[in-house]
């Protein structure tokens, strides 16, 4: 199935928002729990904690969350995608875009 560039961008924004919300939820846990369950390093955990609730929708609207997504540990992203086909499709799109 072929998507237009606009459809892909809208889909990526929606998926990125899911990542941000999940990161925010994880950031409420203790750093030790997050590290044990995701393998995140301290810098990534701090990134999650720095996401302010009021900025979540703003980031999604601007599509300006690529930097945040790119800095998340790949293993964490893999855990988040295990039961979410849309996010798996996003990973495939991202992989194909990289070459």
DAVENHU-V66515 format. One record per backbone hydrogen bond with DSSP energy under -1.0 kcal/mol. CO is the residue of the C=O (numbers start at 0). NH is the residue of the N-H. E is the energy in kcal/mol with one decimal. If there is no record, write none. Layout:
co = <CO & CO>
nh = <NH & NH>
e = <E & E>
This chain:
co = <3 & 4 & 5 & 6 & 7 & 8 & 9 & 10 & 11 & 12 & 13 & 14 & 15 & 16 & 17 & 18 & 19 & 20 & 21 & 22 & 24 & 25 & 29 & 30 & 31 & 32 & 33 & 34 & 40 & 41 & 42 & 43 & 44 & 45 & 47 & 51 & 52 & 54 & 55 & 56 & 57 & 58 & 58 & 64 & 65 & 66 & 68 & 72 & 73 & 74 & 75 & 76 & 80 & 83 & 84 & 85 & 86 & 87 & 88 & 89 & 90 & 91 & 92 & 93>
nh = <7 & 8 & 9 & 10 & 11 & 12 & 13 & 14 & 15 & 16 & 17 & 18 & 19 & 20 & 21 & 22 & 23 & 24 & 25 & 26 & 27 & 28 & 33 & 34 & 35 & 36 & 37 & 38 & 44 & 45 & 46 & 47 & 48 & 49 & 50 & 54 & 55 & 58 & 59 & 60 & 61 & 62 & 63 & 68 & 69 & 70 & 71 & 76 & 77 & 78 & 79 & 80 & 83 & 87 & 88 & 89 & 90 & 91 & 92 & 93 & 94 & 95 & 96 & 97>
e = <-2.3 & -2.6 & -2.6 & -2.3 & -2.8 & -2.5 & -2.1 & -2.6 & -3.3 & -2.1 & -1.7 & -2.1 & -2.5 & -2.7 & -2.3 & -2.9 & -2.5 & -2.2 & -2.7 & -2.3 & -1.2 & -1.6 & -2.3 & -2.8 & -2.4 & -2.1 & -2.1 & -2.0 & -2.1 & -2.4 & -2.1 & -2.1 & -2.0 & -1.9 & -1.0 & -1.7 & -1.3 & -2.9 & -2.0 & -2.9 & -2.3 & -1.2 & -1.8 & -2.4 & -2.9 & -1.2 & -1.2 & -2.0 & -2.5 & -2.2 & -2.3 & -1.3 & -1.3 & -2.0 & -2.9 & -2.0 & -2.5 & -2.2 & -2.5 & -3.0 & -2.9 & -2.5 & -2.0 & -1.4>
